[in-house]
Amino acid sequence: MSNKPVQTDVIIIGASASGLMCAIEAGKRGRRVIVLDHSNKAGKKILMSGGGRCNFTNVDVDPDNFISHNPHFCKSALSRYTQWDFIALVNEYQIPYHERDLGKLFCDDSAKDILNMLLAECNKAKVKVQLNCDIKNIIKDDDESFVIDASSGQYRAVSLVIASGGLSIPKMCASPLGYKVAEQFGHHIWPTSPGLVPFTLQPHDKEKLETLSGISVACDVSNERIHFKENILFTHRGLSGPAILQISSYWQPGETIFINLLPDLDVVELLTARQALQPNIKLKTLLSEVLPKRLLPSLFDQAALDKPLQELSSIRISEIARQLQQWKIKPGGTEGYRTAEVTLGGVDCDELSSKTMQSNKVAGLYFIGEVVDVTGWLGGYNFQWAWSSGWCAGQVV
Ligand SMILES: Cc1cc2nc3c(=O)[nH]c(=O)nc-3n(C[C@H](O)[C@H](O)[C@H](O)COP(=O)(O)OP(=O)(O)OC[C@H]3O[C@@H](n4cnc5c(N)ncnc54)[C@H](O)[C@@H]3O)c2cc1C
């Protein structure tokens, strides 16, 4: 290994969604760009995303789909590089894709299509990607250049972009490097926690609900602050599915969540009407028309389920409706970073330029993607943030 540093214009740490987008844009401007990554493969999270089909953006992107201590910060980047810009790139590469519920766009074939497109663009822009590269030390020298000591050598550049992501899925090479670099250069970090993550249950609920593993129900899940109308999935560990992942990003330990199992029905009206029409049918017969049968014993005891509708008082009908539409569950916790799709918190947006992602404290230092305190909802929003923030930094580094 030569002792002479590799001199370049831009060093990007992290060869995944945000880092590759930034590299492409900077390379297109004629900047010499080197992307360093400790992984043996670029874009591992892209490859595993969306069940292998990468939900690469959403047709409806709004700043309200993002969580941050500074909710205004994401607006500029999202409006400068929009979902339509990324879709245009996907179209240019003739990648087949389709729209699913709530505007989510997925590849028809494989997430590999998105990664290959980004790598092809990097190639065109003469970006160098150095994998298997452990970062050992980073300093800013007297010449206002960043000097990076890495296992693959020493690198020197006037622009350093941190695109090293969050803490979720350590097996996929997640590391706290980005937060450490931010701290080293005097940045404030909002506490991090796992987001878009399944809930675990308290022992009594776990015992009751374990048998439901595999059942999926269209629900409205809420807490005091927000609600999501999507499916929930019962698993052998607890609760998952899109609605649960969404609310998990807004959940505080110890908090109760409310599940409306029949969000599109007036349950009181249904029970009252059927009571008049079919007084002898059992509660379980009626409820199994609108809910999976297997779910019912977890909600009501056998005697209640076997009751004919004619024996239900109007007060009891209201109680049944409440049980079905305001089912209270206090999760035991979350599955943590092991399975979380994202990391909440991160580099404080108030210390970055919303236009360029440059640090307000250290000239030439940039933070993009998930390491920043901007977290998207489920639905392609996290990649859109990675593309938009990466693109913005790429215009100026
Ligand atoms: C299972 C799963 C599914 C997902 N599905 C979707 C989806 O369908 N749609 C969506 O919008 N979002 C999805 N996400 C979220 C999305 O993947 C991330 O928000 C996005 O990848 C963030 O991009 P990034 O470039 O900021 O960071 P990352 O993609 O995490 O990339 C960070 C890069 O930095 C490298 N790195 C980390 N530490 C170091 C270090 N110390 N030294 C050198 N290199 C380092 C890593 O190896 C990695 O290549 C999913 C996430 C997971 C975990």
The ligand as an SDF file (V2000), in Angstrom:
LIG
                    3D

 53 58  0  0  0  0  0  0  0  0999 V2000
  -35.4810   -4.6450    5.1030 C   0  0  0  0  0  0  0  0  0  0  0  0
  -35.5800   -3.2230    4.6080 C   0  0  0  0  0  0  0  0  0  0  0  0
  -36.4570   -2.9280    3.5870 C   0  0  0  0  0  0  0  0  0  0  0  0
  -36.5890   -1.6100    3.1540 C   0  0  0  0  0  0  0  0  0  0  0  0
  -37.4600   -1.3500    2.1360 N   0  0  0  0  0  0  0  0  0  0  0  0
  -37.6070   -0.0750    1.7110 C   0  0  0  0  0  0  0  0  0  0  0  0
  -38.4350    0.2160    0.5980 C   0  0  0  0  0  0  0  0  0  0  0  0
  -38.9680   -0.6940   -0.0710 O   0  0  0  0  0  0  0  0  0  0  0  0
  -38.6180    1.5240    0.2700 N   0  0  0  0  0  0  0  0  0  0  0  0
  -37.9820    2.5420    0.9340 C   0  0  0  0  0  0  0  0  0  0  0  0
  -38.1740    3.7100    0.5880 O   0  0  0  0  0  0  0  0  0  0  0  0
  -37.1240    2.2810    1.9450 N   0  0  0  0  0  0  0  0  0  0  0  0
  -36.9300    1.0070    2.3320 C   0  0  0  0  0  0  0  0  0  0  0  0
  -36.0520    0.7430    3.3540 N   0  0  0  0  0  0  0  0  0  0  0  0
  -35.2780    1.8620    3.9330 C   0  0  0  0  0  0  0  0  0  0  0  0
  -34.1260    2.2130    2.9840 C   0  0  0  0  0  0  0  0  0  0  0  0
  -33.4470    1.0210    2.6470 O   0  0  0  0  0  0  0  0  0  0  0  0
  -33.1590    3.1990    3.6420 C   0  0  0  0  0  0  0  0  0  0  0  0
  -33.8520    4.2780    4.1740 O   0  0  0  0  0  0  0  0  0  0  0  0
  -32.1280    3.6900    2.6140 C   0  0  0  0  0  0  0  0  0  0  0  0
  -31.3930    2.6000    2.1210 O   0  0  0  0  0  0  0  0  0  0  0  0
  -31.1930    4.7140    3.2450 C   0  0  0  0  0  0  0  0  0  0  0  0
  -30.2150    5.0290    2.3190 O   0  0  0  0  0  0  0  0  0  0  0  0
  -28.7850    5.5650    2.7890 P   0  0  0  0  0  0  0  0  0  0  0  0
  -27.9800    5.7020    1.5520 O   0  0  0  0  0  0  0  0  0  0  0  0
  -28.9520    6.7310    3.6620 O   0  0  0  0  0  0  0  0  0  0  0  0
  -28.2130    4.4240    3.7250 O   0  0  0  0  0  0  0  0  0  0  0  0
  -27.9780    2.8610    3.4540 P   0  0  0  0  0  0  0  0  0  0  0  0
  -28.7820    2.3910    2.3000 O   0  0  0  0  0  0  0  0  0  0  0  0
  -28.1620    2.1970    4.7620 O   0  0  0  0  0  0  0  0  0  0  0  0
  -26.4480    2.7960    3.0360 O   0  0  0  0  0  0  0  0  0  0  0  0
  -25.4070    3.0680    3.9070 C   0  0  0  0  0  0  0  0  0  0  0  0
  -24.1220    2.5480    3.3110 C   0  0  0  0  0  0  0  0  0  0  0  0
  -23.0630    2.9570    4.1390 O   0  0  0  0  0  0  0  0  0  0  0  0
  -22.1930    1.8710    4.3780 C   0  0  0  0  0  0  0  0  0  0  0  0
  -21.5710    2.0450    5.6860 N   0  0  0  0  0  0  0  0  0  0  0  0
  -22.1540    2.0190    6.9020 C   0  0  0  0  0  0  0  0  0  0  0  0
  -21.2370    2.1450    7.8610 N   0  0  0  0  0  0  0  0  0  0  0  0
  -20.0270    2.2700    7.2470 C   0  0  0  0  0  0  0  0  0  0  0  0
  -18.7090    2.3880    7.7250 C   0  0  0  0  0  0  0  0  0  0  0  0
  -18.4460    2.4080    9.0300 N   0  0  0  0  0  0  0  0  0  0  0  0
  -17.7030    2.4600    6.8260 N   0  0  0  0  0  0  0  0  0  0  0  0
  -17.9830    2.4130    5.4940 C   0  0  0  0  0  0  0  0  0  0  0  0
  -19.2020    2.2710    4.9850 N   0  0  0  0  0  0  0  0  0  0  0  0
  -20.2370    2.2110    5.8590 C   0  0  0  0  0  0  0  0  0  0  0  0
  -23.0980    0.6410    4.3280 C   0  0  0  0  0  0  0  0  0  0  0  0
  -22.3680   -0.5220    4.0200 O   0  0  0  0  0  0  0  0  0  0  0  0
  -24.0790    1.0310    3.2290 C   0  0  0  0  0  0  0  0  0  0  0  0
  -23.6610    0.6190    1.9560 O   0  0  0  0  0  0  0  0  0  0  0  0
  -35.8530   -0.5660    3.7710 C   0  0  0  0  0  0  0  0  0  0  0  0
  -34.9390   -0.8850    4.7660 C   0  0  0  0  0  0  0  0  0  0  0  0
  -34.7890   -2.1900    5.1880 C   0  0  0  0  0  0  0  0  0  0  0  0
  -33.7930   -2.4930    6.2550 C   0  0  0  0  0  0  0  0  0  0  0  0
  1  2  1  0
  2  3  1  0
  2 52  2  0
  3  4  2  0
  4  5  1  0
  4 50  1  0
  5  6  2  0
  6  7  1  0
  6 13  1  0
  7  8  2  0
  7  9  1  0
  9 10  1  0
 10 11  2  0
 10 12  1  0
 12 13  2  0
 13 14  1  0
 14 15  1  0
 14 50  1  0
 15 16  1  0
 16 17  1  0
 16 18  1  0
 18 19  1  0
 18 20  1  0
 20 21  1  0
 20 22  1  0
 22 23  1  0
 23 24  1  0
 24 25  2  0
 24 26  1  0
 24 27  1  0
 27 28  1  0
 28 29  2  0
 28 30  1  0
 28 31  1  0
 31 32  1  0
 32 33  1  0
 33 34  1  0
 33 48  1  0
 34 35  1  0
 35 36  1  0
 35 46  1  0
 36 37  1  0
 36 45  1  0
 37 38  2  0
 38 39  1  0
 39 40  1  0
 39 45  2  0
 40 41  1  0
 40 42  2  0
 42 43  1  0
 43 44  2  0
 44 45  1  0
 46 47  1  0
 46 48  1  0
 48 49  1  0
 50 51  2  0
 51 52  1  0
 52 53  1  0
M  END
$$$$
